Amino acid sequence: MRISLAFLLLCTLSLPAHGQTGNAEAAKGKNSWCMGCHGIPMYKTAFPEVYYVPKIAGQSPEYIAKALQEYRAGDRSHPTMRGIARHLTDQDIADLAAYYGAGGAK
Amino acid sequence: MNKLLALTLAACMASPAFAGGDAAAGKQKSQACAACHGADGNTPAGPDFPRIAGQHEDYLLKALKDYKSGARKNAIMGGQVSALSAQDMADLAAFFASQRGSLAVIR
């Protein structure tokens, strides 16, 4: 029992963190929340303070996934992003990361 | 366009708290950043590190300020910004925003 538990733990650890494989095509049905801000060139947030929303296309999928996971967990502070990320599944995050991660690579 | 420029200028002058960033000074202070983000900010050392070249200057500055205040938590960045002044952060944001990068806006 102890050995199989240890083995199971080892298997889990050797998987990449949040092992979902992202599908960029699937993200197209999931990014309506994203495009309202990140899809408009030079768009500024009005809340909670005014600044240009970051360009996200072209970041690595890993970085985008990490950002969304941090917002979902409450570890990163933007209230709008927290509200949106709360509704995302691990698969949604992987798909959106694949979509925007590929977007800027030219 | 001229109107936008005038408005921007007016906004800058109307907010004395904002220390305007100097890209050339930022370049001088950017060695520590280069280790992870790349010297140009567009060639990160690994997929966990974001591209910062060509990112909006005010967003970069906000990120640095948030790391400094603890509003945004990252073990590496929290340590890096602890020694930076408000002027250092403004200069670094100006430098990396002025670099050519492959970030883009897509829908």
Backbone of each chain as ProteinMPNN parsed JSONL, in Angstrom:
{"seq_chain_A": "MRISLAFLLLCTLSLPAHGQTGNAEAAKGKNSWCMGCHGIPMYKTAFPEVYYVPKIAGQSPEYIAKALQEYRAGDRSHPTMRGIARHLTDQDIADLAAYYGAGGAK", "coords_chain_A": {"N_chain_A": [[0.844, -1.205, 0.0], [1.886, 1.194, 0.898], [3.959, 1.441, -0.865], [2.652, 1.568, -3.337], [1.294, 3.932, -3.061], [3.377, 5.732, -2.884], [4.396, 5.381, -5.396], [2.325, 6.321, -6.936], [2.336, 8.984, -6.199], [4.777, 9.72, -7.196], [4.312, 9.456, -9.918], [2.441, 11.471, -10.278], [3.97, 13.676, -9.69], [5.756, 13.657, -11.751], [4.337, 14.443, -13.886], [3.699, 17.206, -16.078], [3.035, 20.391, -14.607], [-0.363, 21.066, -14.139], [-1.459, 19.394, -16.319], [-3.034, 19.586, -18.701], [-3.552, 19.522, -22.215], [-3.453, 22.15, -24.41], [-5.89, 23.42, -26.695], [-5.913, 25.37, -29.359], [-7.849, 25.924, -31.247], [-10.237, 25.28, -29.943], [-10.309, 27.321, -28.14], [-11.398, 29.457, -29.408], [-14.1, 29.507, -29.022], [-14.231, 30.357, -26.479], [-13.162, 32.773, -25.831], [-14.523, 35.185, -25.654], [-14.73, 36.846, -23.458], [-12.129, 37.662, -23.18], [-11.472, 39.15, -25.481], [-12.832, 41.525, -25.379], [-11.313, 43.346, -23.982], [-8.487, 42.715, -24.263], [-8.386, 42.404, -26.95], [-8.534, 44.746, -28.265], [-6.705, 47.202, -29.787], [-4.614, 49.382, -27.938], [-6.371, 49.651, -25.839], [-7.775, 50.882, -22.825], [-8.053, 50.126, -19.361], [-10.654, 51.017, -17.084], [-10.971, 50.434, -14.563], [-9.492, 48.782, -11.828], [-7.9, 50.975, -11.866], [-6.594, 53.388, -14.199], [-5.018, 52.25, -17.018], [-3.137, 51.015, -19.843], [-4.347, 47.966, -21.077], [-2.542, 44.898, -20.911], [-0.639, 43.641, -23.715], [-1.195, 40.421, -24.824], [-0.963, 38.377, -26.673], [1.48, 36.297, -27.962], [2.959, 35.987, -25.707], [4.403, 33.249, -23.842], [2.633, 30.105, -23.876], [2.822, 28.871, -21.393], [3.282, 30.987, -19.618], [0.944, 32.506, -19.874], [-0.957, 30.65, -19.009], [-0.125, 30.345, -16.369], [-0.589, 32.9, -15.368], [-3.401, 33.053, -15.544], [-4.088, 30.961, -13.839], [-3.128, 31.993, -11.455], [-4.74, 34.256, -11.105], [-7.194, 32.952, -10.851], [-6.789, 31.538, -8.505], [-6.665, 33.599, -6.778], [-4.255, 34.732, -6.254], [-3.237, 36.76, -7.701], [-3.924, 40.176, -8.382], [-5.878, 41.647, -9.949], [-9.197, 42.746, -10.051], [-11.165, 42.364, -12.107], [-10.006, 40.424, -13.745], [-9.794, 38.366, -11.903], [-12.492, 37.82, -11.463], [-13.238, 36.828, -13.926], [-11.484, 34.66, -14.344], [-12.242, 32.933, -12.373], [-14.3, 31.442, -13.422], [-13.149, 29.726, -15.176], [-12.161, 26.519, -16.347], [-9.514, 24.05, -15.872], [-9.025, 23.042, -18.401], [-10.106, 25.063, -20.043], [-8.29, 27.122, -19.475], [-5.911, 26.02, -20.45], [-6.568, 25.867, -23.166], [-7.003, 28.59, -23.869], [-4.48, 29.577, -23.31], [-2.99, 28.246, -25.232], [-4.063, 29.372, -27.526], [-3.627, 32.232, -27.362], [-0.938, 32.136, -26.87], [0.13, 31.235, -29.226], [-0.469, 33.279, -30.852], [1.181, 35.585, -31.23], [3.471, 34.669, -32.24], [5.628, 34.946, -34.756]], "CA_chain_A": [[0.0, 0.0, 0.0], [2.755, 2.362, 1.001], [4.741, 1.523, -2.105], [1.813, 2.015, -4.452], [1.012, 5.347, -2.824], [4.592, 6.461, -3.255], [4.495, 5.305, -6.85], [1.297, 7.215, -7.466], [2.812, 10.337, -5.958], [5.875, 9.932, -8.133], [3.697, 9.64, -11.234], [1.819, 12.791, -10.282], [5.016, 14.695, -9.703], [6.479, 13.685, -13.011], [3.505, 15.082, -14.909], [3.85, 18.657, -16.078], [2.025, 21.051, -13.783], [-1.609, 21.285, -14.862], [-1.082, 18.68, -17.515], [-3.915, 19.658, -19.86], [-3.014, 19.982, -23.481], [-4.304, 23.216, -24.909], [-6.361, 23.358, -28.072], [-6.134, 26.761, -29.746], [-9.125, 26.018, -31.975], [-11.315, 25.262, -28.959], [-10.315, 28.6, -27.414], [-12.176, 30.466, -30.146], [-15.429, 29.577, -28.44], [-14.11, 30.672, -25.054], [-12.39, 33.99, -25.577], [-15.307, 36.42, -25.797], [-14.392, 37.714, -22.335], [-10.776, 38.196, -23.363], [-11.306, 40.084, -26.606], [-13.423, 42.821, -25.052], [-10.246, 44.253, -23.513], [-7.175, 42.401, -24.832], [-8.466, 42.335, -28.403], [-8.668, 46.095, -28.825], [-5.419, 47.896, -29.678], [-4.527, 50.583, -27.099], [-7.527, 49.742, -24.95], [-7.431, 51.176, -21.434], [-9.008, 49.772, -18.319], [-11.105, 52.141, -16.282], [-11.158, 49.902, -13.227], [-9.628, 49.719, -10.704], [-7.171, 52.202, -12.177], [-6.519, 53.545, -15.648], [-3.765, 51.976, -17.726], [-3.366, 50.183, -21.022], [-4.343, 46.527, -20.772], [-1.35, 44.33, -21.535], [-0.68, 42.792, -24.907], [-0.972, 39.058, -24.333], [-0.614, 37.459, -27.762], [2.92, 36.214, -28.138], [3.584, 35.45, -24.499], [4.414, 31.787, -23.94], [1.435, 29.484, -23.294], [3.067, 28.593, -19.965], [3.119, 32.22, -18.839], [-0.481, 32.875, -19.884], [-1.654, 29.699, -18.131], [0.24, 30.641, -14.988], [-1.288, 34.131, -14.98], [-4.82, 32.74, -15.329], [-4.187, 30.15, -12.618], [-2.916, 32.874, -10.294], [-5.97, 35.048, -10.931], [-8.242, 32.055, -10.373], [-6.502, 31.185, -7.112], [-6.682, 34.812, -5.965], [-2.891, 35.145, -5.931], [-2.905, 37.957, -8.459], [-4.939, 41.0, -7.749], [-6.839, 42.456, -10.707], [-10.545, 42.237, -9.751], [-11.874, 41.888, -13.297], [-9.4, 39.162, -14.159], [-10.179, 37.355, -10.918], [-13.89, 37.48, -11.7], [-13.328, 36.019, -15.141], [-10.724, 33.41, -14.202], [-13.002, 32.079, -11.453], [-15.205, 30.59, -14.189], [-12.406, 28.915, -16.143], [-11.655, 25.2, -15.944], [-8.125, 23.83, -16.276], [-9.003, 22.878, -19.858], [-10.291, 26.404, -20.621], [-7.027, 27.857, -19.322], [-4.946, 25.438, -21.393], [-6.971, 26.238, -24.526], [-6.746, 30.022, -24.058], [-3.021, 29.751, -23.327], [-2.52, 27.782, -26.541], [-4.528, 30.322, -28.548], [-2.898, 33.505, -27.288], [0.491, 31.849, -26.926], [0.533, 31.086, -30.625], [-0.899, 34.455, -31.614], [2.184, 36.588, -31.576], [4.682, 34.037, -32.767], [5.698, 35.169, -36.198]], "C_chain_A": [[0.876, 1.251, 0.0], [3.537, 2.575, -0.292], [3.886, 2.067, -3.245], [1.449, 3.485, -4.295], [2.193, 6.209, -3.265], [4.735, 6.5, -4.768], [3.524, 6.297, -7.509], [1.747, 8.669, -7.356], [3.903, 10.706, -6.962], [5.325, 10.207, -9.534], [3.108, 11.038, -11.345], [2.873, 13.87, -10.427], [5.7, 14.793, -11.054], [5.623, 14.225, -14.16], [3.794, 16.577, -14.931], [2.725, 19.295, -15.258], [0.802, 21.354, -14.637], [-1.478, 20.708, -16.269], [-1.972, 18.773, -18.734], [-3.172, 20.118, -21.112], [-3.977, 21.009, -24.066], [-4.675, 23.029, -26.362], [-6.755, 24.777, -28.502], [-7.462, 26.937, -30.472], [-10.291, 26.102, -30.991], [-11.431, 26.591, -28.226], [-11.193, 29.635, -28.104], [-13.603, 30.572, -29.644], [-15.413, 30.044, -26.996], [-13.514, 32.042, -24.785], [-13.189, 35.285, -25.717], [-15.031, 37.379, -24.638], [-13.029, 38.385, -22.531], [-10.765, 39.345, -24.356], [-11.885, 41.463, -26.321], [-12.42, 43.832, -24.516], [-8.936, 43.983, -24.26], [-7.197, 42.363, -26.357], [-8.557, 43.699, -29.072], [-7.341, 46.84, -28.669], [-5.546, 49.165, -28.824], [-5.749, 50.771, -26.195], [-7.064, 49.986, -23.51], [-8.498, 50.646, -20.494], [-9.466, 51.044, -17.628], [-11.179, 51.724, -14.817], [-10.125, 48.835, -12.957], [-8.787, 50.975, -10.88], [-6.962, 52.232, -13.68], [-5.111, 53.233, -16.158], [-4.086, 51.097, -18.926], [-3.361, 48.711, -20.623], [-3.174, 45.884, -21.525], [-1.64, 43.595, -22.836], [-0.37, 41.381, -24.436], [-0.593, 38.078, -25.44], [0.894, 37.48, -27.961], [3.658, 35.905, -26.85], [3.595, 33.927, -24.641], [3.108, 31.235, -23.363], [1.606, 29.235, -21.794], [2.816, 29.834, -19.121], [1.647, 32.626, -18.768], [-1.258, 31.945, -18.955], [-1.373, 30.012, -16.668], [-0.509, 31.888, -14.5], [-2.755, 33.828, -14.668], [-5.011, 31.897, -14.065], [-4.022, 31.007, -11.375], [-4.136, 33.749, -10.043], [-7.075, 34.181, -10.336], [-8.041, 31.718, -8.901], [-6.567, 32.41, -6.197], [-5.295, 35.312, -5.607], [-2.444, 36.372, -6.704], [-4.126, 38.843, -8.406], [-5.985, 41.681, -8.634], [-8.267, 41.912, -10.56], [-11.304, 41.713, -10.968], [-11.328, 40.536, -13.734], [-9.721, 38.038, -13.173], [-11.602, 36.864, -11.18], [-14.051, 36.569, -12.899], [-12.67, 34.657, -14.929], [-11.441, 32.41, -13.293], [-13.871, 31.079, -12.22], [-14.474, 29.652, -15.153], [-12.001, 27.572, -15.54], [-10.181, 25.096, -16.347], [-8.024, 23.71, -17.799], [-9.187, 24.218, -20.565], [-8.968, 27.173, -20.614], [-5.991, 27.345, -20.315], [-5.271, 25.854, -22.83], [-6.662, 27.709, -24.807], [-5.243, 30.301, -24.125], [-2.452, 29.331, -24.679], [-2.864, 28.809, -27.622], [-3.71, 31.611, -28.518], [-1.387, 33.295, -27.345], [0.986, 31.713, -28.35], [0.355, 32.385, -31.395], [0.185, 35.412, -32.042], [3.416, 36.002, -32.215], [4.716, 34.173, -34.272], [7.071, 34.71, -36.7]], "O_chain_A": [[0.665, 2.203, -0.751], [3.746, 3.699, -0.748], [4.33, 2.915, -4.02], [1.31, 4.203, -5.285], [2.04, 7.245, -3.913], [5.138, 7.51, -5.346], [3.849, 6.991, -8.472], [1.568, 9.47, -8.274], [3.951, 11.815, -7.494], [5.818, 11.086, -10.242], [3.254, 11.707, -12.369], [2.707, 14.836, -11.17], [6.163, 15.86, -11.458], [6.118, 14.438, -15.267], [4.104, 17.155, -13.889], [1.603, 18.789, -15.228], [0.937, 21.853, -15.754], [-1.399, 21.434, -17.26], [-1.702, 18.101, -19.729], [-2.292, 20.978, -21.063], [-5.173, 20.75, -24.196], [-3.878, 22.541, -27.163], [-7.779, 25.311, -28.075], [-8.122, 27.967, -30.334], [-11.217, 26.892, -31.178], [-12.505, 26.953, -27.748], [-11.675, 30.574, -27.47], [-14.25, 31.605, -29.816], [-16.461, 30.12, -26.354], [-13.373, 32.435, -23.627], [-12.609, 36.359, -25.879], [-15.093, 38.595, -24.817], [-12.811, 39.519, -22.105], [-10.14, 40.379, -24.121], [-11.487, 42.452, -26.936], [-12.652, 45.039, -24.587], [-8.34, 44.901, -24.823], [-6.143, 42.298, -26.989], [-8.646, 43.795, -30.296], [-6.899, 47.085, -27.547], [-6.497, 49.929, -28.987], [-6.11, 51.892, -25.836], [-6.098, 49.385, -23.041], [-9.692, 50.708, -20.788], [-8.738, 52.036, -17.594], [-11.418, 52.552, -13.938], [-9.898, 48.012, -13.843], [-8.941, 51.935, -10.126], [-7.133, 51.218, -14.358], [-4.14, 53.881, -15.768], [-5.165, 50.511, -19.014], [-2.465, 48.264, -19.907], [-2.859, 46.283, -22.646], [-2.709, 43.018, -23.034], [0.612, 41.166, -23.726], [0.033, 37.054, -25.169], [1.503, 38.539, -28.11], [4.848, 35.594, -26.878], [2.872, 33.378, -25.472], [2.535, 31.836, -22.454], [0.657, 29.371, -21.022], [2.217, 29.757, -18.048], [1.166, 33.043, -17.714], [-2.118, 32.396, -18.199], [-2.271, 29.951, -15.828], [-0.998, 31.929, -13.371], [-3.29, 34.287, -13.658], [-5.97, 32.09, -13.317], [-4.687, 30.784, -10.363], [-4.523, 33.962, -8.893], [-7.801, 34.609, -9.438], [-9.005, 31.623, -8.141], [-6.529, 32.272, -4.974], [-5.148, 36.2, -4.767], [-1.403, 36.958, -6.407], [-5.251, 38.344, -8.385], [-6.926, 42.26, -8.09], [-8.527, 40.758, -10.9], [-12.016, 40.714, -10.864], [-12.086, 39.619, -14.053], [-9.898, 36.888, -13.575], [-11.883, 35.667, -11.129], [-14.882, 35.661, -12.903], [-13.235, 33.625, -15.292], [-11.27, 31.199, -13.427], [-14.146, 29.988, -11.72], [-15.109, 28.873, -15.864], [-11.562, 27.491, -14.392], [-9.666, 25.947, -17.072], [-7.078, 24.203, -18.412], [-8.52, 24.494, -21.562], [-8.583, 27.789, -21.608], [-5.281, 28.128, -20.944], [-4.373, 26.155, -23.615], [-6.12, 28.039, -25.863], [-4.792, 31.149, -24.895], [-1.546, 29.975, -25.208], [-2.061, 29.079, -28.515], [-3.164, 32.028, -29.539], [-0.647, 34.163, -27.809], [2.135, 32.04, -28.647], [0.948, 32.575, -32.457], [0.104, 35.994, -33.123], [4.298, 36.725, -32.677], [3.906, 33.569, -34.975], [7.356, 34.804, -37.894]]}, "seq_chain_B": "MNKLLALTLAACMASPAFAGGDAAAGKQKSQACAACHGADGNTPAGPDFPRIAGQHEDYLLKALKDYKSGARKNAIMGGQVSALSAQDMADLAAFFASQRGSLAVIR", "coords_chain_B": {"N_chain_B": [[-4.364, 63.226, -33.898], [-2.397, 65.1, -33.089], [-3.932, 66.276, -31.18], [-4.181, 64.211, -29.403], [-1.56, 63.952, -28.56], [-1.156, 66.402, -27.312], [-2.997, 66.155, -25.282], [-1.919, 64.005, -23.883], [0.513, 65.093, -23.056], [-0.461, 67.162, -21.455], [-1.706, 65.63, -19.504], [0.486, 64.386, -18.372], [1.867, 66.545, -17.272], [0.056, 67.394, -15.468], [0.103, 65.601, -13.467], [1.992, 65.48, -10.944], [3.004, 63.472, -9.355], [3.831, 61.421, -10.918], [6.762, 60.07, -11.922], [8.453, 60.629, -14.738], [9.548, 58.203, -17.044], [12.854, 57.396, -18.148], [14.142, 56.132, -20.923], [16.775, 55.645, -21.758], [18.226, 55.794, -19.385], [16.99, 53.694, -18.154], [17.919, 51.526, -19.614], [20.542, 51.376, -18.724], [20.094, 50.386, -16.237], [19.202, 47.841, -16.528], [20.446, 45.367, -16.409], [20.037, 43.283, -14.535], [17.483, 42.477, -15.167], [17.817, 41.367, -17.647], [18.797, 38.8, -17.348], [16.672, 37.001, -17.049], [14.572, 37.973, -18.708], [15.801, 38.512, -21.076], [18.144, 40.556, -22.882], [16.948, 42.39, -24.54], [14.421, 42.222, -23.703], [12.737, 40.639, -25.067], [13.491, 38.085, -25.407], [13.055, 35.763, -23.527], [14.494, 33.716, -20.899], [13.22, 31.371, -20.399], [10.053, 29.576, -20.596], [8.461, 30.399, -18.483], [8.926, 33.026, -18.035], [7.83, 36.249, -18.812], [7.546, 37.975, -21.994], [8.629, 41.285, -22.251], [9.321, 43.323, -23.877], [8.216, 46.011, -25.781], [5.811, 46.0, -24.528], [3.039, 47.728, -22.985], [3.987, 50.788, -21.484], [2.853, 51.86, -19.121], [1.581, 49.678, -18.054], [3.734, 47.953, -17.517], [5.006, 49.466, -15.564], [3.052, 49.47, -13.594], [3.035, 46.739, -12.971], [5.591, 46.443, -11.835], [5.344, 48.155, -9.629], [3.307, 46.831, -8.263], [4.595, 44.442, -7.599], [6.411, 45.492, -5.838], [4.824, 46.515, -3.794], [3.676, 44.246, -2.917], [1.24, 43.475, -3.807], [1.222, 41.96, -6.041], [2.501, 38.768, -6.275], [5.598, 37.24, -6.48], [8.312, 35.211, -6.18], [10.827, 35.709, -7.324], [10.604, 38.242, -8.64], [9.717, 39.829, -6.54], [11.961, 40.009, -4.93], [13.716, 41.25, -6.693], [12.661, 43.838, -7.14], [12.838, 45.072, -4.729], [14.965, 46.725, -4.166], [14.636, 48.806, -5.881], [14.018, 52.198, -6.825], [11.266, 54.542, -7.192], [11.847, 56.039, -9.441], [13.711, 54.395, -10.74], [12.042, 52.253, -11.448], [10.264, 53.521, -13.176], [12.036, 54.26, -15.198], [12.939, 51.756, -16.121], [10.535, 50.66, -17.051], [10.031, 52.431, -19.132], [12.218, 51.893, -20.784], [11.948, 49.121, -21.551], [9.432, 49.171, -22.726], [9.992, 50.609, -24.951], [11.424, 48.938, -26.538], [11.681, 46.815, -29.427], [9.353, 44.254, -29.906], [7.754, 40.967, -29.917], [5.171, 40.884, -29.057], [1.634, 41.079, -29.459], [-1.617, 42.314, -30.461], [-4.402, 40.434, -30.624], [-7.695, 39.334, -31.531]], "CA_chain_B": [[-3.062, 62.776, -33.381], [-1.843, 66.227, -32.335], [-4.774, 66.475, -30.002], [-3.827, 63.128, -28.483], [-0.243, 64.29, -28.029], [-1.355, 67.52, -26.394], [-3.699, 65.613, -24.12], [-0.959, 63.19, -23.141], [1.431, 66.031, -22.421], [-1.19, 67.841, -20.395], [-1.936, 64.657, -18.447], [1.769, 64.175, -17.695], [2.223, 67.724, -16.48], [-0.946, 67.597, -14.426], [0.25, 64.623, -12.389], [3.369, 65.628, -10.465], [3.465, 62.273, -8.661], [4.388, 60.485, -11.88], [8.12, 60.339, -12.353], [8.548, 60.185, -16.116], [10.626, 57.252, -17.248], [13.895, 57.731, -19.112], [14.494, 54.83, -21.497], [18.23, 55.475, -21.786], [18.62, 55.475, -18.01], [16.471, 52.36, -17.875], [18.821, 50.543, -20.222], [21.695, 51.26, -17.823], [19.698, 49.692, -15.001], [18.42, 46.66, -16.912], [21.243, 44.13, -16.457], [19.421, 42.215, -13.738], [16.277, 42.027, -15.88], [18.224, 40.635, -18.844], [19.074, 37.403, -17.029], [15.477, 36.188, -17.306], [13.711, 38.479, -19.789], [16.607, 38.788, -22.26], [18.649, 41.938, -22.87], [15.992, 43.251, -25.243], [13.094, 42.011, -23.119], [11.92, 39.847, -25.986], [14.072, 36.745, -25.529], [13.097, 35.224, -22.166], [15.343, 32.545, -20.693], [12.378, 30.185, -20.298], [8.639, 29.871, -20.865], [7.776, 30.999, -17.333], [9.237, 34.455, -17.966], [7.112, 36.955, -19.881], [8.157, 38.985, -22.861], [8.262, 42.624, -21.791], [9.649, 44.282, -24.933], [7.067, 46.518, -26.526], [4.598, 45.997, -23.688], [2.68, 49.103, -22.613], [4.843, 51.315, -20.417], [2.15, 52.031, -17.838], [1.32, 48.342, -17.508], [4.991, 47.475, -16.933], [5.232, 50.21, -14.322], [2.092, 48.962, -12.597], [3.498, 45.422, -12.531], [6.725, 46.644, -10.918], [4.826, 48.722, -8.376], [2.551, 45.787, -7.564], [5.57, 43.534, -6.976], [7.042, 46.182, -4.7], [3.853, 46.66, -2.695], [3.235, 42.922, -2.501], [-0.061, 43.175, -4.4], [1.481, 40.838, -6.936], [3.51, 37.986, -5.573], [6.468, 36.348, -7.221], [9.523, 35.146, -5.355], [11.965, 36.333, -8.003], [10.376, 39.671, -8.876], [9.623, 40.51, -5.249], [13.325, 40.304, -4.516], [14.36, 42.174, -7.634], [12.185, 45.226, -7.08], [12.942, 45.638, -3.38], [15.976, 47.781, -4.116], [14.39, 49.802, -6.93], [13.284, 53.417, -6.479], [10.177, 54.858, -8.123], [12.463, 56.493, -10.692], [14.269, 53.193, -11.393], [10.951, 51.483, -12.048], [9.764, 54.296, -14.322], [13.051, 54.176, -16.253], [12.92, 50.392, -16.672], [9.3, 50.518, -17.832], [10.202, 53.207, -20.369], [13.187, 51.202, -21.645], [11.429, 47.889, -22.158], [8.306, 49.515, -23.602], [10.517, 51.182, -26.197], [12.102, 47.898, -27.312], [10.854, 46.083, -30.387], [9.038, 42.934, -29.398], [6.808, 40.214, -30.745], [3.82, 40.883, -28.489], [0.663, 41.606, -30.415], [-3.016, 42.321, -30.041], [-5.319, 39.702, -31.504], [-8.986, 39.103, -30.906]], "C_chain_B": [[-2.409, 63.874, -32.543], [-2.597, 66.45, -31.043], [-4.408, 65.438, -28.934], [-2.506, 63.439, -27.78], [-0.373, 65.393, -26.977], [-2.02, 67.043, -25.107], [-2.742, 64.809, -23.231], [0.006, 64.076, -22.368], [0.78, 66.705, -21.229], [-1.384, 66.905, -19.202], [-0.649, 64.431, -17.651], [2.092, 65.341, -16.771], [1.265, 67.922, -15.311], [-0.781, 66.604, -13.275], [1.698, 64.626, -11.88], [3.905, 64.364, -9.799], [4.137, 61.313, -9.632], [5.785, 60.899, -12.296], [8.277, 59.782, -13.754], [9.743, 59.273, -16.303], [11.584, 57.701, -18.337], [14.446, 56.406, -19.647], [16.002, 54.593, -21.487], [18.756, 55.125, -20.396], [18.159, 54.067, -17.649], [17.375, 51.278, -18.435], [20.031, 50.297, -19.32], [21.377, 50.413, -16.596], [19.131, 48.295, -15.272], [19.192, 45.337, -16.887], [20.571, 42.98, -15.707], [18.205, 41.633, -14.453], [16.655, 41.06, -17.001], [18.404, 39.15, -18.568], [17.867, 36.506, -17.315], [14.699, 36.639, -18.54], [14.467, 38.673, -21.11], [16.998, 40.258, -22.282], [17.663, 42.888, -23.526], [14.577, 43.1, -24.672], [12.196, 41.126, -23.957], [12.425, 38.415, -26.134], [14.21, 36.122, -24.139], [13.92, 33.938, -22.093], [14.524, 31.264, -20.574], [10.923, 30.577, -20.422], [7.885, 30.491, -19.687], [7.978, 32.506, -17.271], [8.548, 35.191, -19.112], [8.017, 37.792, -20.775], [7.711, 40.341, -22.335], [8.592, 43.693, -22.828], [8.38, 44.717, -25.655], [5.755, 46.44, -25.762], [4.29, 47.451, -23.302], [3.471, 49.56, -21.39], [4.101, 51.387, -19.085], [1.776, 50.69, -17.209], [2.579, 47.776, -16.853], [5.256, 48.156, -15.596], [4.295, 49.716, -13.218], [2.548, 47.598, -12.06], [4.636, 45.569, -11.519], [6.256, 47.179, -9.569], [4.076, 47.674, -7.565], [3.484, 44.756, -6.914], [6.153, 44.187, -5.734], [6.085, 46.275, -3.51], [3.411, 45.304, -2.15], [1.863, 42.556, -3.049], [0.063, 42.042, -5.416], [2.661, 40.074, -6.362], [4.291, 37.088, -6.515], [7.818, 36.38, -6.513], [10.684, 35.878, -6.014], [11.759, 37.846, -8.109], [10.276, 40.452, -7.569], [11.007, 40.905, -4.743], [13.974, 41.354, -5.394], [13.942, 43.619, -7.411], [12.453, 45.876, -5.723], [13.935, 46.797, -3.325], [15.71, 48.906, -5.116], [13.614, 51.01, -6.388], [12.142, 53.6, -7.48], [10.743, 55.285, -9.474], [13.068, 55.316, -11.452], [13.168, 52.437, -12.132], [10.392, 52.197, -13.274], [10.736, 54.197, -15.499], [13.032, 52.801, -16.921], [11.672, 50.165, -17.525], [9.434, 51.244, -19.165], [11.14, 52.476, -21.332], [12.563, 49.991, -22.33], [10.229, 48.165, -23.065], [8.808, 50.017, -24.954], [11.211, 50.149, -27.068], [11.143, 47.246, -28.297], [10.607, 44.678, -29.862], [8.037, 42.229, -30.269], [5.436, 40.087, -30.09], [2.865, 41.546, -29.469], [-0.718, 41.645, -29.789], [-3.804, 41.528, -31.07], [-6.637, 39.531, -30.776], [-9.049, 37.67, -30.403]], "O_chain_B": [[-1.929, 63.625, -31.437], [-2.034, 66.755, -29.992], [-4.335, 65.739, -27.742], [-2.354, 63.222, -26.578], [0.221, 65.322, -25.901], [-1.664, 67.46, -24.005], [-2.759, 64.92, -22.005], [0.282, 63.845, -21.191], [1.365, 66.814, -20.152], [-1.248, 67.313, -18.049], [-0.677, 64.302, -16.428], [2.533, 65.151, -15.638], [1.612, 68.533, -14.3], [-1.432, 66.733, -12.238], [2.525, 63.846, -12.353], [5.119, 64.192, -9.685], [4.935, 60.473, -9.214], [5.98, 61.933, -12.935], [8.236, 58.565, -13.937], [10.826, 59.54, -15.781], [11.176, 58.309, -19.327], [15.119, 55.661, -18.935], [16.458, 53.476, -21.238], [19.624, 54.265, -20.251], [18.848, 53.34, -16.933], [17.575, 50.238, -17.808], [20.487, 49.164, -19.168], [22.263, 49.806, -15.995], [18.636, 47.638, -14.356], [18.662, 44.303, -17.295], [20.542, 41.847, -16.187], [17.933, 40.436, -14.355], [15.952, 40.088, -17.279], [18.187, 38.325, -19.457], [18.03, 35.375, -17.773], [14.225, 35.814, -19.322], [13.858, 38.964, -22.14], [16.273, 41.107, -21.764], [17.547, 44.048, -23.128], [13.649, 43.777, -25.114], [11.04, 40.887, -23.609], [11.861, 37.626, -26.892], [15.319, 35.967, -23.627], [14.032, 33.185, -23.06], [15.087, 30.172, -20.642], [10.583, 31.759, -20.364], [6.8, 31.044, -19.865], [7.274, 33.193, -16.531], [8.676, 34.788, -20.268], [9.088, 38.247, -20.372], [6.538, 40.525, -22.009], [8.187, 44.846, -22.677], [7.577, 43.889, -26.083], [4.701, 46.781, -26.3], [5.183, 48.298, -23.295], [3.608, 48.834, -20.405], [4.647, 51.022, -18.045], [1.668, 50.577, -15.988], [2.512, 47.192, -15.771], [5.671, 47.52, -14.628], [4.695, 49.565, -12.063], [2.463, 47.331, -10.862], [4.646, 44.908, -10.481], [6.701, 46.728, -8.513], [4.186, 47.627, -6.34], [3.206, 44.258, -5.822], [6.364, 43.533, -4.712], [6.497, 46.129, -2.359], [2.844, 45.218, -1.061], [1.366, 41.459, -2.794], [-0.872, 41.268, -5.621], [3.686, 40.657, -6.008], [3.719, 36.283, -7.251], [8.387, 37.447, -6.28], [11.438, 36.585, -5.345], [12.625, 38.629, -7.719], [10.701, 41.605, -7.499], [11.197, 41.993, -4.198], [14.687, 42.234, -4.912], [14.771, 44.525, -7.483], [12.313, 47.09, -5.578], [13.771, 47.732, -2.541], [16.483, 49.862, -5.187], [12.68, 50.861, -5.6], [12.067, 52.897, -8.487], [10.195, 54.942, -10.522], [12.951, 55.245, -12.675], [13.335, 52.035, -13.283], [10.084, 51.565, -14.284], [10.319, 54.066, -16.649], [13.102, 52.7, -18.146], [11.743, 49.553, -18.591], [9.004, 50.738, -20.202], [10.898, 52.438, -22.538], [12.642, 49.855, -23.551], [10.032, 47.469, -24.061], [8.132, 49.868, -25.973], [11.555, 50.438, -28.214], [9.944, 47.139, -28.036], [11.534, 43.995, -29.427], [7.525, 42.794, -31.236], [4.622, 39.269, -30.519], [3.24, 42.455, -30.209], [-0.951, 41.077, -28.721], [-3.868, 41.901, -32.241], [-6.688, 39.579, -29.547], [-10.062, 37.258, -29.836]]}, "name": "protein", "num_of_chains": 2, "seq": "MRISLAFLLLCTLSLPAHGQTGNAEAAKGKNSWCMGCHGIPMYKTAFPEVYYVPKIAGQSPEYIAKALQEYRAGDRSHPTMRGIARHLTDQDIADLAAYYGAGGAKMNKLLALTLAACMASPAFAGGDAAAGKQKSQACAACHGADGNTPAGPDFPRIAGQHEDYLLKALKDYKSGARKNAIMGGQVSALSAQDMADLAAFFASQRGSLAVIR"}
